[in-house]
Amino acid sequence: MEFTHETLVAFSKTFGLFYLIALSIGVLIYAYRPKNKERFERAATSIFGNEDRPCR
C-alpha cells in the first residue's frame, strides 16, 4: 500500500476529529460527575472569603 500525501492528510484529519470528540466527551464526563460537585462549588465560592480588608 502506497502512502501519498493526500492519504496521510485524510488520515490525520479523521484521527484528529475522533481524538477531539473523545477528548470533549472525557472532559464533559469529568465535569458532570457527581463526585466533583463539591470540589467545583468550593472553587466557585472560594473567592468570597472573609478577607474583605485591603492588604497592608
PDB file of N, CA, C, O and CB in Angstrom:
ATOM      1  N   MET A   1       0.849  -1.176   0.000  1.00  0.00           N
ATOM      2  CA  MET A   1       0.000   0.000   0.000  1.00  0.00           C
ATOM      3  C   MET A   1       0.892   1.236   0.000  1.00  0.00           C
ATOM      4  O   MET A   1       1.800   1.371   0.820  1.00  0.00           O
ATOM      5  CB  MET A   1      -0.964   0.000   1.223  1.00  0.00           C
ATOM      6  N   GLU A   2       0.615   2.110  -0.917  1.00  0.00           N
ATOM      7  CA  GLU A   2       1.412   3.319  -1.064  1.00  0.00           C
ATOM      8  C   GLU A   2       0.762   4.475  -0.306  1.00  0.00           C
ATOM      9  O   GLU A   2      -0.435   4.730  -0.443  1.00  0.00           O
ATOM     10  CB  GLU A   2       1.584   3.676  -2.553  1.00  0.00           C
ATOM     11  N   PHE A   3       1.559   5.158   0.482  1.00  0.00           N
ATOM     12  CA  PHE A   3       1.053   6.309   1.236  1.00  0.00           C
ATOM     13  C   PHE A   3       1.396   7.585   0.486  1.00  0.00           C
ATOM     14  O   PHE A   3       2.564   7.942   0.333  1.00  0.00           O
ATOM     15  CB  PHE A   3       1.645   6.343   2.676  1.00  0.00           C
ATOM     16  N   THR A   4       0.371   8.253   0.028  1.00  0.00           N
ATOM     17  CA  THR A   4       0.579   9.543  -0.615  1.00  0.00           C
ATOM     18  C   THR A   4       0.288  10.642   0.388  1.00  0.00           C
ATOM     19  O   THR A   4      -0.202  10.392   1.490  1.00  0.00           O
ATOM     20  CB  THR A   4      -0.310   9.694  -1.876  1.00  0.00           C
ATOM     21  N   HIS A   5       0.594  11.842  -0.010  1.00  0.00           N
ATOM     22  CA  HIS A   5       0.349  12.988   0.861  1.00  0.00           C
ATOM     23  C   HIS A   5      -1.136  13.118   1.164  1.00  0.00           C
ATOM     24  O   HIS A   5      -1.514  13.388   2.304  1.00  0.00           O
ATOM     25  CB  HIS A   5       0.875  14.280   0.220  1.00  0.00           C
ATOM     26  N   GLU A   6      -1.971  12.929   0.166  1.00  0.00           N
ATOM     27  CA  GLU A   6      -3.417  13.046   0.362  1.00  0.00           C
ATOM     28  C   GLU A   6      -3.949  11.996   1.323  1.00  0.00           C
ATOM     29  O   GLU A   6      -4.846  12.275   2.119  1.00  0.00           O
ATOM     30  CB  GLU A   6      -4.135  12.931  -0.968  1.00  0.00           C
ATOM     31  N   THR A   7      -3.400  10.791   1.252  1.00  0.00           N
ATOM     32  CA  THR A   7      -3.822   9.716   2.157  1.00  0.00           C
ATOM     33  C   THR A   7      -3.455  10.053   3.593  1.00  0.00           C
ATOM     34  O   THR A   7      -4.266   9.858   4.498  1.00  0.00           O
ATOM     35  CB  THR A   7      -3.183   8.376   1.746  1.00  0.00           C
ATOM     36  N   LEU A   8      -2.253  10.551   3.815  1.00  0.00           N
ATOM     37  CA  LEU A   8      -1.829  10.912   5.162  1.00  0.00           C
ATOM     38  C   LEU A   8      -2.620  12.099   5.702  1.00  0.00           C
ATOM     39  O   LEU A   8      -2.950  12.133   6.887  1.00  0.00           O
ATOM     40  CB  LEU A   8      -0.342  11.231   5.176  1.00  0.00           C
ATOM     41  N   VAL A   9      -2.924  13.063   4.852  1.00  0.00           N
ATOM     42  CA  VAL A   9      -3.717  14.216   5.291  1.00  0.00           C
ATOM     43  C   VAL A   9      -5.121  13.776   5.674  1.00  0.00           C
ATOM     44  O   VAL A   9      -5.647  14.215   6.697  1.00  0.00           O
ATOM     45  CB  VAL A   9      -3.778  15.290   4.185  1.00  0.00           C
ATOM     46  N   ALA A  10      -5.730  12.924   4.877  1.00  0.00           N
ATOM     47  CA  ALA A  10      -7.074  12.436   5.191  1.00  0.00           C
ATOM     48  C   ALA A  10      -7.072  11.629   6.489  1.00  0.00           C
ATOM     49  O   ALA A  10      -7.988  11.762   7.300  1.00  0.00           O
ATOM     50  CB  ALA A  10      -7.618  11.580   4.035  1.00  0.00           C
ATOM     51  N   PHE A  11      -6.058  10.798   6.689  1.00  0.00           N
ATOM     52  CA  PHE A  11      -5.958  10.017   7.929  1.00  0.00           C
ATOM     53  C   PHE A  11      -5.780  10.925   9.130  1.00  0.00           C
ATOM     54  O   PHE A  11      -6.435  10.729  10.153  1.00  0.00           O
ATOM     55  CB  PHE A  11      -4.794   9.024   7.849  1.00  0.00           C
ATOM     56  N   SER A  12      -4.905  11.917   9.025  1.00  0.00           N
ATOM     57  CA  SER A  12      -4.652  12.795  10.167  1.00  0.00           C
ATOM     58  C   SER A  12      -5.871  13.658  10.485  1.00  0.00           C
ATOM     59  O   SER A  12      -6.135  13.933  11.655  1.00  0.00           O
ATOM     60  CB  SER A  12      -3.436  13.685   9.894  1.00  0.00           C
ATOM     61  N   LYS A  13      -6.609  14.086   9.482  1.00  0.00           N
ATOM     62  CA  LYS A  13      -7.835  14.855   9.748  1.00  0.00           C
ATOM     63  C   LYS A  13      -8.881  13.981  10.429  1.00  0.00           C
ATOM     64  O   LYS A  13      -9.538  14.424  11.371  1.00  0.00           O
ATOM     65  CB  LYS A  13      -8.407  15.440   8.437  1.00  0.00           C
ATOM     66  N   THR A  14      -9.038  12.767   9.972  1.00  0.00           N
ATOM     67  CA  THR A  14     -10.009  11.857  10.569  1.00  0.00           C
ATOM     68  C   THR A  14      -9.612  11.503  11.996  1.00  0.00           C
ATOM     69  O   THR A  14     -10.449  11.529  12.898  1.00  0.00           O
ATOM     70  CB  THR A  14     -10.141  10.586   9.726  1.00  0.00           C
ATOM     71  N   PHE A  15      -8.339  11.174  12.205  1.00  0.00           N
ATOM     72  CA  PHE A  15      -7.857  10.845  13.541  1.00  0.00           C
ATOM     73  C   PHE A  15      -8.004  12.043  14.470  1.00  0.00           C
ATOM     74  O   PHE A  15      -8.410  11.888  15.622  1.00  0.00           O
ATOM     75  CB  PHE A  15      -6.392  10.385  13.490  1.00  0.00           C
ATOM     76  N   GLY A  16      -7.680  13.229  13.985  1.00  0.00           N
ATOM     77  CA  GLY A  16      -7.805  14.443  14.792  1.00  0.00           C
ATOM     78  C   GLY A  16      -9.242  14.713  15.189  1.00  0.00           C
ATOM     79  O   GLY A  16      -9.504  15.135  16.315  1.00  0.00           O
ATOM     80  N   LEU A  17     -10.173  14.477  14.287  1.00  0.00           N
ATOM     81  CA  LEU A  17     -11.587  14.683  14.593  1.00  0.00           C
ATOM     82  C   LEU A  17     -12.038  13.739  15.692  1.00  0.00           C
ATOM     83  O   LEU A  17     -12.657  14.171  16.664  1.00  0.00           O
ATOM     84  CB  LEU A  17     -12.447  14.485  13.340  1.00  0.00           C
ATOM     85  N   PHE A  18     -11.735  12.456  15.552  1.00  0.00           N
ATOM     86  CA  PHE A  18     -12.147  11.491  16.575  1.00  0.00           C
ATOM     87  C   PHE A  18     -11.427  11.728  17.895  1.00  0.00           C
ATOM     88  O   PHE A  18     -12.003  11.512  18.961  1.00  0.00           O
ATOM     89  CB  PHE A  18     -11.887  10.069  16.095  1.00  0.00           C
ATOM     90  N   TYR A  19     -10.169  12.172  17.836  1.00  0.00           N
ATOM     91  CA  TYR A  19      -9.421  12.493  19.047  1.00  0.00           C
ATOM     92  C   TYR A  19     -10.081  13.644  19.797  1.00  0.00           C
ATOM     93  O   TYR A  19     -10.256  13.564  21.013  1.00  0.00           O
ATOM     94  CB  TYR A  19      -7.968  12.845  18.704  1.00  0.00           C
ATOM     95  N   LEU A  20     -10.449  14.707  19.096  1.00  0.00           N
ATOM     96  CA  LEU A  20     -11.076  15.850  19.751  1.00  0.00           C
ATOM     97  C   LEU A  20     -12.465  15.519  20.273  1.00  0.00           C
ATOM     98  O   LEU A  20     -12.857  16.023  21.325  1.00  0.00           O
ATOM     99  CB  LEU A  20     -11.155  17.018  18.795  1.00  0.00           C
ATOM    100  N   ILE A  21     -13.213  14.693  19.573  1.00  0.00           N
ATOM    101  CA  ILE A  21     -14.529  14.272  20.059  1.00  0.00           C
ATOM    102  C   ILE A  21     -14.373  13.455  21.334  1.00  0.00           C
ATOM    103  O   ILE A  21     -15.109  13.668  22.298  1.00  0.00           O
ATOM    104  CB  ILE A  21     -15.280  13.453  18.981  1.00  0.00           C
ATOM    105  N   ALA A  22     -13.429  12.528  21.354  1.00  0.00           N
ATOM    106  CA  ALA A  22     -13.208  11.703  22.547  1.00  0.00           C
ATOM    107  C   ALA A  22     -12.722  12.561  23.712  1.00  0.00           C
ATOM    108  O   ALA A  22     -13.138  12.346  24.851  1.00  0.00           O
ATOM    109  CB  ALA A  22     -12.189  10.582  22.251  1.00  0.00           C
ATOM    110  N   LEU A  23     -11.861  13.515  23.445  1.00  0.00           N
ATOM    111  CA  LEU A  23     -11.371  14.403  24.492  1.00  0.00           C
ATOM    112  C   LEU A  23     -12.508  15.255  25.056  1.00  0.00           C
ATOM    113  O   LEU A  23     -12.586  15.451  26.269  1.00  0.00           O
ATOM    114  CB  LEU A  23     -10.251  15.302  23.950  1.00  0.00           C
ATOM    115  N   SER A  24     -13.380  15.757  24.201  1.00  0.00           N
ATOM    116  CA  SER A  24     -14.517  16.559  24.657  1.00  0.00           C
ATOM    117  C   SER A  24     -15.471  15.738  25.510  1.00  0.00           C
ATOM    118  O   SER A  24     -15.962  16.219  26.531  1.00  0.00           O
ATOM    119  CB  SER A  24     -15.264  17.147  23.466  1.00  0.00           C
ATOM    120  N   ILE A  25     -15.734  14.515  25.105  1.00  0.00           N
ATOM    121  CA  ILE A  25     -16.604  13.637  25.893  1.00  0.00           C
ATOM    122  C   ILE A  25     -15.967  13.343  27.246  1.00  0.00           C
ATOM    123  O   ILE A  25     -16.657  13.315  28.265  1.00  0.00           O
ATOM    124  CB  ILE A  25     -16.886  12.318  25.134  1.00  0.00           C
ATOM    125  N   GLY A  26     -14.661  13.124  27.262  1.00  0.00           N
ATOM    126  CA  GLY A  26     -13.961  12.881  28.523  1.00  0.00           C
ATOM    127  C   GLY A  26     -14.038  14.070  29.465  1.00  0.00           C
ATOM    128  O   GLY A  26     -14.243  13.896  30.666  1.00  0.00           O
ATOM    129  N   VAL A  27     -13.875  15.273  28.936  1.00  0.00           N
ATOM    130  CA  VAL A  27     -13.971  16.481  29.765  1.00  0.00           C
ATOM    131  C   VAL A  27     -15.391  16.659  30.291  1.00  0.00           C
ATOM    132  O   VAL A  27     -15.570  17.028  31.451  1.00  0.00           O
ATOM    133  CB  VAL A  27     -13.542  17.727  28.961  1.00  0.00           C
ATOM    134  N   LEU A  28     -16.384  16.411  29.479  1.00  0.00           N
ATOM    135  CA  LEU A  28     -17.775  16.528  29.933  1.00  0.00           C
ATOM    136  C   LEU A  28     -18.097  15.510  31.020  1.00  0.00           C
ATOM    137  O   LEU A  28     -18.776  15.834  31.995  1.00  0.00           O
ATOM    138  CB  LEU A  28     -18.734  16.349  28.758  1.00  0.00           C
ATOM    139  N   ILE A  29     -17.617  14.290  30.856  1.00  0.00           N
ATOM    140  CA  ILE A  29     -17.855  13.267  31.883  1.00  0.00           C
ATOM    141  C   ILE A  29     -17.181  13.681  33.190  1.00  0.00           C
ATOM    142  O   ILE A  29     -17.767  13.531  34.262  1.00  0.00           O
ATOM    143  CB  ILE A  29     -17.327  11.877  31.416  1.00  0.00           C
ATOM    144  N   TYR A  30     -15.962  14.199  33.112  1.00  0.00           N
ATOM    145  CA  TYR A  30     -15.263  14.643  34.319  1.00  0.00           C
ATOM    146  C   TYR A  30     -15.997  15.800  34.986  1.00  0.00           C
ATOM    147  O   TYR A  30     -16.136  15.830  36.209  1.00  0.00           O
ATOM    148  CB  TYR A  30     -13.827  15.057  33.983  1.00  0.00           C
ATOM    149  N   ALA A  31     -16.463  16.743  34.190  1.00  0.00           N
ATOM    150  CA  ALA A  31     -17.100  17.937  34.755  1.00  0.00           C
ATOM    151  C   ALA A  31     -18.463  17.637  35.373  1.00  0.00           C
ATOM    152  O   ALA A  31     -18.854  18.298  36.335  1.00  0.00           O
ATOM    153  CB  ALA A  31     -17.254  18.995  33.682  1.00  0.00           C
ATOM    154  N   TYR A  32     -19.182  16.672  34.853  1.00  0.00           N
ATOM    155  CA  TYR A  32     -20.531  16.397  35.346  1.00  0.00           C
ATOM    156  C   TYR A  32     -20.613  15.197  36.278  1.00  0.00           C
ATOM    157  O   TYR A  32     -21.710  14.735  36.589  1.00  0.00           O
ATOM    158  CB  TYR A  32     -21.449  16.180  34.192  1.00  0.00           C
ATOM    159  N   ARG A  33     -19.475  14.688  36.727  1.00  0.00           N
ATOM    160  CA  ARG A  33     -19.515  13.592  37.710  1.00  0.00           C
ATOM    161  C   ARG A  33     -20.015  14.129  39.038  1.00  0.00           C
ATOM    162  O   ARG A  33     -19.557  15.182  39.481  1.00  0.00           O
ATOM    163  CB  ARG A  33     -18.111  12.935  37.881  1.00  0.00           C
ATOM    164  N   PRO A  34     -20.936  13.441  39.683  1.00  0.00           N
ATOM    165  CA  PRO A  34     -21.439  13.917  40.975  1.00  0.00           C
ATOM    166  C   PRO A  34     -20.340  14.011  42.036  1.00  0.00           C
ATOM    167  O   PRO A  34     -20.446  14.808  42.969  1.00  0.00           O
ATOM    168  CB  PRO A  34     -22.542  13.000  41.469  1.00  0.00           C
ATOM    169  N   LYS A  35     -19.304  13.215  41.899  1.00  0.00           N
ATOM    170  CA  LYS A  35     -18.214  13.227  42.865  1.00  0.00           C
ATOM    171  C   LYS A  35     -17.485  14.571  42.881  1.00  0.00           C
ATOM    172  O   LYS A  35     -16.966  14.973  43.923  1.00  0.00           O
ATOM    173  CB  LYS A  35     -17.233  12.106  42.555  1.00  0.00           C
ATOM    174  N   ASN A  36     -17.438  15.264  41.757  1.00  0.00           N
ATOM    175  CA  ASN A  36     -16.710  16.528  41.656  1.00  0.00           C
ATOM    176  C   ASN A  36     -17.554  17.749  42.007  1.00  0.00           C
ATOM    177  O   ASN A  36     -17.032  18.864  42.010  1.00  0.00           O
ATOM    178  CB  ASN A  36     -16.170  16.685  40.270  1.00  0.00           C
ATOM    179  N   LYS A  37     -18.821  17.576  42.297  1.00  0.00           N
ATOM    180  CA  LYS A  37     -19.703  18.712  42.537  1.00  0.00           C
ATOM    181  C   LYS A  37     -19.227  19.560  43.709  1.00  0.00           C
ATOM    182  O   LYS A  37     -19.175  20.786  43.609  1.00  0.00           O
ATOM    183  CB  LYS A  37     -21.119  18.230  42.789  1.00  0.00           C
ATOM    184  N   GLU A  38     -18.882  18.920  44.812  1.00  0.00           N
ATOM    185  CA  GLU A  38     -18.446  19.665  45.994  1.00  0.00           C
ATOM    186  C   GLU A  38     -17.153  20.434  45.711  1.00  0.00           C
ATOM    187  O   GLU A  38     -17.011  21.581  46.134  1.00  0.00           O
ATOM    188  CB  GLU A  38     -18.244  18.710  47.184  1.00  0.00           C
ATOM    189  N   ARG A  39     -16.232  19.822  45.013  1.00  0.00           N
ATOM    190  CA  ARG A  39     -14.968  20.481  44.688  1.00  0.00           C
ATOM    191  C   ARG A  39     -15.196  21.714  43.823  1.00  0.00           C
ATOM    192  O   ARG A  39     -14.584  22.756  44.057  1.00  0.00           O
ATOM    193  CB  ARG A  39     -14.028  19.509  43.974  1.00  0.00           C
ATOM    194  N   PHE A  40     -16.068  21.608  42.829  1.00  0.00           N
ATOM    195  CA  PHE A  40     -16.331  22.735  41.945  1.00  0.00           C
ATOM    196  C   PHE A  40     -17.090  23.844  42.665  1.00  0.00           C
ATOM    197  O   PHE A  40     -16.823  25.024  42.437  1.00  0.00           O
ATOM    198  CB  PHE A  40     -17.116  22.273  40.724  1.00  0.00           C
ATOM    199  N   GLU A  41     -18.028  23.481  43.530  1.00  0.00           N
ATOM    200  CA  GLU A  41     -18.748  24.509  44.292  1.00  0.00           C
ATOM    201  C   GLU A  41     -17.808  25.235  45.244  1.00  0.00           C
ATOM    202  O   GLU A  41     -17.912  26.452  45.405  1.00  0.00           O
ATOM    203  CB  GLU A  41     -19.912  23.883  45.077  1.00  0.00           C
ATOM    204  N   ARG A  42     -16.900  24.513  45.874  1.00  0.00           N
ATOM    205  CA  ARG A  42     -15.925  25.139  46.771  1.00  0.00           C
ATOM    206  C   ARG A  42     -15.014  26.077  45.983  1.00  0.00           C
ATOM    207  O   ARG A  42     -14.703  27.168  46.461  1.00  0.00           O
ATOM    208  CB  ARG A  42     -15.086  24.064  47.506  1.00  0.00           C
ATOM    209  N   ALA A  43     -14.588  25.684  44.809  1.00  0.00           N
ATOM    210  CA  ALA A  43     -13.731  26.533  43.983  1.00  0.00           C
ATOM    211  C   ALA A  43     -14.479  27.772  43.501  1.00  0.00           C
ATOM    212  O   ALA A  43     -13.886  28.844  43.378  1.00  0.00           O
ATOM    213  CB  ALA A  43     -13.198  25.744  42.787  1.00  0.00           C
ATOM    214  N   ALA A  44     -15.769  27.637  43.229  1.00  0.00           N
ATOM    215  CA  ALA A  44     -16.554  28.772  42.751  1.00  0.00           C
ATOM    216  C   ALA A  44     -16.772  29.808  43.841  1.00  0.00           C
ATOM    217  O   ALA A  44     -16.864  31.001  43.554  1.00  0.00           O
ATOM    218  CB  ALA A  44     -17.891  28.297  42.219  1.00  0.00           C
ATOM    219  N   THR A  45     -16.857  29.361  45.089  1.00  0.00           N
ATOM    220  CA  THR A  45     -17.118  30.305  46.175  1.00  0.00           C
ATOM    221  C   THR A  45     -15.863  30.653  46.970  1.00  0.00           C
ATOM    222  O   THR A  45     -15.958  31.395  47.949  1.00  0.00           O
ATOM    223  CB  THR A  45     -18.161  29.739  47.105  1.00  0.00           C
ATOM    224  N   SER A  46     -14.720  30.158  46.596  1.00  0.00           N
ATOM    225  CA  SER A  46     -13.506  30.400  47.376  1.00  0.00           C
ATOM    226  C   SER A  46     -13.045  31.850  47.301  1.00  0.00           C
ATOM    227  O   SER A  46     -12.321  32.302  48.189  1.00  0.00           O
ATOM    228  CB  SER A  46     -12.395  29.491  46.899  1.00  0.00           C
ATOM    229  N   ILE A  47     -13.438  32.589  46.276  1.00  0.00           N
ATOM    230  CA  ILE A  47     -13.011  33.985  46.182  1.00  0.00           C
ATOM    231  C   ILE A  47     -13.811  34.880  47.120  1.00  0.00           C
ATOM    232  O   ILE A  47     -13.453  36.041  47.315  1.00  0.00           O
ATOM    233  CB  ILE A  47     -13.148  34.483  44.749  1.00  0.00           C
ATOM    234  N   PHE A  48     -14.874  34.366  47.696  1.00  0.00           N
ATOM    235  CA  PHE A  48     -15.697  35.143  48.605  1.00  0.00           C
ATOM    236  C   PHE A  48     -15.307  34.879  50.060  1.00  0.00           C
ATOM    237  O   PHE A  48     -16.164  34.611  50.902  1.00  0.00           O
ATOM    238  CB  PHE A  48     -17.174  34.824  48.384  1.00  0.00           C
ATOM    239  N   GLY A  49     -14.025  34.956  50.340  1.00  0.00           N
ATOM    240  CA  GLY A  49     -13.539  34.686  51.694  1.00  0.00           C
ATOM    241  C   GLY A  49     -13.839  35.829  52.637  1.00  0.00           C
ATOM    242  O   GLY A  49     -14.513  36.790  52.266  1.00  0.00           O
ATOM    243  N   ASN A  50     -13.349  35.727  53.833  1.00  0.00           N
ATOM    244  CA  ASN A  50     -13.560  36.760  54.850  1.00  0.00           C
ATOM    245  C   ASN A  50     -12.535  37.878  54.763  1.00  0.00           C
ATOM    246  O   ASN A  50     -12.538  38.776  55.605  1.00  0.00           O
ATOM    247  CB  ASN A  50     -13.520  36.146  56.230  1.00  0.00           C
ATOM    248  N   GLU A  51     -11.700  37.847  53.814  1.00  0.00           N
ATOM    249  CA  GLU A  51     -10.652  38.868  53.680  1.00  0.00           C
ATOM    250  C   GLU A  51     -11.174  40.042  52.862  1.00  0.00           C
ATOM    251  O   GLU A  51     -10.807  40.193  51.697  1.00  0.00           O
ATOM    252  CB  GLU A  51      -9.380  38.274  53.018  1.00  0.00           C
ATOM    253  N   ASP A  52     -12.015  40.864  53.449  1.00  0.00           N
ATOM    254  CA  ASP A  52     -12.586  41.982  52.730  1.00  0.00           C
ATOM    255  C   ASP A  52     -11.903  43.300  53.105  1.00  0.00           C
ATOM    256  O   ASP A  52     -12.464  44.374  52.886  1.00  0.00           O
ATOM    257  CB  ASP A  52     -14.077  42.065  53.002  1.00  0.00           C
ATOM    258  N   ARG A  53     -10.693  43.219  53.671  1.00  0.00           N
ATOM    259  CA  ARG A  53      -9.918  44.399  54.013  1.00  0.00           C
ATOM    260  C   ARG A  53      -8.789  44.566  53.014  1.00  0.00           C
ATOM    261  O   ARG A  53      -8.347  43.589  52.409  1.00  0.00           O
ATOM    262  CB  ARG A  53      -9.369  44.303  55.449  1.00  0.00           C
ATOM    263  N   PRO A  54      -8.318  45.789  52.834  1.00  0.00           N
ATOM    264  CA  PRO A  54      -7.157  45.985  51.952  1.00  0.00           C
ATOM    265  C   PRO A  54      -5.909  45.353  52.556  1.00  0.00           C
ATOM    266  O   PRO A  54      -5.778  45.275  53.778  1.00  0.00           O
ATOM    267  CB  PRO A  54      -6.917  47.488  51.693  1.00  0.00           C
ATOM    268  N   CYS A  55      -5.011  44.911  51.716  1.00  0.00           N
ATOM    269  CA  CYS A  55      -3.759  44.311  52.182  1.00  0.00           C
ATOM    270  C   CYS A  55      -2.828  45.406  52.707  1.00  0.00           C
ATOM    271  O   CYS A  55      -2.805  46.513  52.170  1.00  0.00           O
ATOM    272  CB  CYS A  55      -3.070  43.509  51.038  1.00  0.00           C
ATOM    273  N   ARG A  56      -2.063  45.098  53.753  1.00  0.00           N
ATOM    274  CA  ARG A  56      -1.090  46.065  54.295  1.00  0.00           C
ATOM    275  C   ARG A  56       0.281  45.502  54.208  1.00  0.00           C
ATOM    276  O   ARG A  56       1.243  46.155  54.610  1.00  0.00           O
ATOM    277  CB  ARG A  56      -1.407  46.436  55.741  1.00  0.00           C
TER     278      ARG A  56
END
